[in-house]
Amino acid sequence: MPFGGEFGEICRGCLKLPSKRELPVAIKTLKVGCSEKQKRTFLSEASIMGQFDHSNIIRLEGVITRGKPMMIVVEYMGNAVLDSFLRKHEGQFTVIQLIGMLCGIASGMKYLSEMGYIHKILAAHKILVNSNLVCKVAGFRQAHEEKVDSVFTTMGGKATVLWAAPEAIQYHRYSTASDVWSFGIVMWEVMSYGERPYWDMSNQDVIKAVEDGFRLSAPMNCPSRLHQLMLECWQKDRNDRPKFAQILSILSKMGCNPDSLKAIPNGCLSTRPQNLHIPLMEQSFPTFPCFDSVGEWLDAIEMGRYKDNFTAAGYCYLESVARMTVQ
């Protein structure tokens, strides 16, 4: 069954090679009438994928340029994109399984960083999942990195704000460290089962909040050490963020020591890197309309499922929520 892609349709197919068994594949087609620029962009993704050979990077099987439409053939990923897959199966995985998915993504990103490739648009919707729950990085675009940790400026200054590091948003500067920031957002997406980062905040509100020190709270049942790793990925100074090798090592150790994974009780609404004791409502974050109850406010920011947790913690009135600190 075909479905829409950026430049055409994506279909499931079967690749038959001499002396080999049939292989299920995904076929990306370039729709007729595309511009030369779109054609170059379409083929650049294949040229990038063709350089990589790693179990957590989507594998290129071939490119067909003779005749129309042009086609890119890649390995078939039965569970499609990660964020949609998690939303469909909310609450069905153990913390260890979720960490296993993150280990796969981190392993793929470690490989890309060692290859000198900067992804720039890493997000859960750029990760594909196969039938064995193996996650693979996809969504490649042509860049011009010459060495590891090189920094460059995009011509159009375009950045996907919800996943982009502050320096990418403000100065359009990208590096492996900005990919680490994005990976921190991906960790949050995985542990929240595909919830939208920053909920319904606008791009401008997100930019201002992040600049003011706002960081996403720990998702429900998220181990405190895992949320701490997210915060380390979200350090404002890119030089203070961990490398992908360190991230992979930490995640692997978590997976091997499940008894050490303690969830953060009830989570918190936001976190500053310095853990300052500042009432949340005094921080310079986006304002929201007035609400009559905590439940109504939680519904408005798509956190209605946390009502019982707020009640159990004693936050029954908006006044008490306004007095919450980051600890």
C-alpha positions, 0 to 999 in steps of 0.5 A: 500500500503506497503512502505519501513521501516528500517527493512522491510515494513510498511503497513496500516491495520485494527485491529479487537478486540472483542467488539470494532470497527475496528481500522485503524493501521500501521503495521511495519514488520521485514524482513526475514533474519535480524540479532539478533541485528536488531531483538533486535532493532526492538523490543526495539522500541515497548518496549519503546512505550509500556511504554508511554501513551500520546496523542502526543506520537505514540500509540502502539497497539500490537506486534506479535512475533509468526510466521514470519514476526514479526510485530509491530502494531501502530495507523495509522497516515493519514498524515505520517511524518511531514517534507514531509507533510509540503513540500506537503502543503507549505504555506497552514497553518496559523501561529496559526496552525503551532504553534498548531503543535509545541505545540503538539510536545512540549507537547509530549517531556515534557511528555518524559522528565518527564518520564526520556526518552531522545529521542536523534534523534528528528527531523521533520521526526521523527514526525507523523501527523494524519488526524486532524493535531495532531503531535505525537513523534515517532522514539524511540530507546533503551537507558539506562537513569536512571533518568531525565536529566541523561547524557550518551555517545553513544558507537559509538558516532553517532549523526544526525548532523543537529539536534544535540546539540554541546555537542552531536556532540563533546562529544557524550553527550545527555540529555533532554537539547540536546533534547531541542536543537533538538526541536529548529531545529524542530521549524525551520523546521515547520515554513519553511515548511519542508526545510532542516536545514542548506540548502546544507551545509555539516556536517563538515561545519555545525559543524564548523559554529555552533561552531563559533556561527552561528544560523539558520535565521528566516524563512519567516513570522516567528514571532520574538518571535518564532525565539527568542525561537529557539535561546534560545533552541540553547544556547551553554551552555545546562544549559541556554536552556529552559525546555520543560515545559517552551517551551510549556507554551510560545508556548501556550501563543503565540497561545492564542494571535495571535495579538502579533505574528509579523513576522521578516521583510524579515528575516536575513541570520544568527544570533549569540546569542549575536547579535553582529554587525559583517558583515556576510562575515567576519564570519568563515562560509563555503565558496561558489563558486563565483556568478554573482548575488544575485539571483544566490547565493540564488538559489545555497543555495535553497533560491530562493523564497526570491529573491523579499524580498532581492530586496525589502530590497535593497540588489541587489548586492553581495557587499551589501549582504556582508555588511549585519550584523546580525541585 
